[in-house]
Amino acid sequence: MSSQNQDLVVVGKLGATYGIKGWLKVFSYTEQSESIFAYQPWLIKVKGEWKPIQIESWKKHGQGMVAKLEGLDIREDAQIFTNAEVAVHADQLPALSGEEFYWRELYGMSVFTTEGYDLGKVTDILETGSNDVLVVKANLKDAFGQKERLIPFLDEQVIKSIDRTAQRIEVDWDPGF
């Protein structure tokens, strides 16, 4: 990703065309699915390039949502956007308090136990329903022979601190797990 695109955040994906007038199904990754429409313009990845595009209209359709993108008036024109990612610039996201953060900020952070053992780096976050789970890729020469650790994201109980500046998460976790 070029430096120009490093501040992009993928907030959804376009699905199949809907109808004959250029509408597309929308799959939102935002906490409130309809929030995806609050961000303008959308940046759509087509043939490896991000292109800005405005939303002309949107509506709920059954359990999902559909959108009409500006300049797309027939089904055939809209088909090029099927399965395209939808991104926005990070500075378009709501500002958070000092105690809050976006999951994307955790990726790449180093994870240490309260005793100072380096568990590795965050590579993914799993949503399990009851609580989210950090996927931590262990260091190559992990003393416990671990390749990956799954650490529950339980604030205060397991997650003791998150330091944005140091890119470090401190956890109360047994390195043998």
C-alpha positions in Angstrom: 0.0 0.0 0.0 1.5 3.4 -0.9 1.9 6.1 1.7 -1.0 7.9 0.2 -3.3 4.9 0.9 -1.9 4.0 4.4 -4.6 6.1 6.1 -7.4 4.3 4.4 -9.8 2.2 6.5 -11.9 -0.5 4.8 -15.5 0.0 6.1 -17.4 -2.4 3.8 -17.8 -4.2 0.5 -20.1 -3.9 -2.4 -22.0 -7.0 -3.5 -23.9 -8.0 -6.6 -25.9 -5.6 -8.6 -29.6 -5.1 -7.6 -32.2 -4.3 -10.3 -31.5 -2.8 -13.7 -30.8 0.9 -12.7 -27.2 0.5 -11.4 -27.9 -0.3 -7.7 -25.5 -2.5 -5.7 -25.8 -4.5 -2.5 -23.7 -3.1 0.4 -22.1 -5.1 3.2 -21.0 -2.8 6.0 -18.2 -3.5 8.5 -19.2 -0.5 10.7 -20.6 -1.1 14.2 -24.0 0.3 13.2 -24.3 -1.0 9.6 -26.1 2.2 8.3 -23.1 4.3 9.5 -21.2 3.4 6.3 -23.4 5.9 4.5 -22.3 8.8 6.8 -18.8 8.7 5.2 -18.4 10.6 1.9 -16.8 10.1 -0.5 -16.3 6.4 -0.6 -13.1 5.1 -2.0 -13.8 2.0 -4.1 -10.9 -0.4 -5.1 -11.3 -1.2 -8.8 -8.5 -3.0 -10.7 -6.1 -2.3 -7.8 -6.7 1.4 -7.6 -8.8 3.4 -5.1 -11.3 5.7 -6.9 -13.5 8.3 -5.1 -17.2 7.9 -5.7 -20.3 9.6 -4.2 -23.4 7.9 -3.0 -26.5 9.1 -4.9 -29.0 7.2 -2.7 -29.3 4.2 -0.5 -32.1 2.2 1.2 -32.7 -0.9 3.3 -33.6 -3.9 1.4 -34.8 -6.9 3.3 -32.1 -7.7 5.9 -29.5 -5.8 3.9 -28.9 -2.5 2.2 -28.4 -1.3 -1.4 -26.9 1.9 -2.8 -27.0 3.8 -6.0 -23.6 5.3 -6.8 -23.3 8.5 -8.7 -22.8 8.0 -12.4 -24.0 4.4 -12.5 -27.4 4.3 -14.2 -27.5 0.8 -15.7 -26.8 -2.6 -14.3 -23.8 -3.3 -16.7 -22.0 -0.1 -15.5 -22.4 -1.2 -11.9 -21.2 -4.7 -12.4 -17.5 -3.6 -12.4 -17.9 -2.7 -8.7 -19.2 -6.1 -7.6 -17.1 -7.4 -4.7 -15.1 -4.1 -4.5 -13.9 -3.0 -1.1 -15.2 0.3 0.3 -12.7 2.5 2.2 -12.7 6.0 3.8 -9.8 8.1 5.0 -9.0 7.4 8.7 -9.5 11.1 9.6 -13.2 10.7 8.6 -13.8 8.3 11.5 -15.1 9.8 14.7 -12.5 11.1 17.2 -12.0 8.9 20.2 -11.2 9.8 23.8 -7.7 8.9 25.1 -9.0 5.7 26.7 -10.7 4.5 23.4 -9.1 3.1 20.3 -10.0 1.5 17.0 -9.1 -2.2 16.5 -6.9 -1.3 13.5 -4.6 0.6 15.9 -3.8 -2.7 17.7 -2.5 -4.5 14.6 1.3 -4.8 14.7 1.5 -3.8 18.4 3.9 -5.9 20.6 2.3 -7.9 23.4 4.2 -8.4 26.7 3.2 -10.1 29.9 3.2 -8.2 33.1 6.5 -10.0 33.9 8.0 -8.5 30.7 8.0 -11.7 28.4 7.6 -10.7 24.7 4.6 -12.8 23.4 4.8 -11.4 19.9 2.7 -9.1 17.7 -1.0 -8.7 17.1 -1.8 -10.0 13.6 -5.6 -10.3 13.8 -8.6 -9.8 16.1 -11.4 -12.4 16.2 -15.0 -11.5 17.2 -16.4 -14.5 19.1 -19.6 -13.1 20.5 -18.8 -13.2 24.2 -15.5 -11.3 23.9 -13.0 -10.4 21.2 -9.7 -12.3 20.9 -6.3 -11.0 20.0 -4.3 -13.3 17.6 -0.7 -12.8 18.5 2.0 -14.2 16.2 4.8 -15.5 18.5 8.5 -14.6 17.9 10.5 -17.0 15.8 12.5 -18.2 18.9 9.7 -18.4 21.4 10.9 -20.1 24.5 7.6 -22.0 24.9 7.5 -23.2 21.3 4.4 -21.3 20.4 3.7 -20.1 16.9 0.5 -18.2 17.7 -1.4 -17.2 20.8 -5.1 -16.4 21.2 -5.5 -13.9 24.0 -9.0 -12.9 25.2 -9.6 -9.1 25.0 -10.9 -8.7 28.6 -10.2 -5.2 29.7 -8.5 -5.0 33.2 -8.8 -8.8 33.7 -6.3 -9.8 30.9 -5.5 -6.5 29.1 -3.7 -4.4 31.6 -2.6 -1.5 29.4 -2.3 -0.3 25.8 0.4 2.3 25.0 -0.1 3.8 21.5 3.2 5.7 21.6 5.3 2.6 22.5 3.0 0.3 20.3 2.8 -2.0 23.3 0.0 -4.0 25.0 0.6 -5.4 28.5 -1.3 -8.5 29.4 -1.8 -10.8 32.4 -1.3 -14.0 30.5 0.7 -17.2 30.9 3.3 -17.4 28.0 2.8 -21.2 28.0 -0.7 -20.8 26.6 
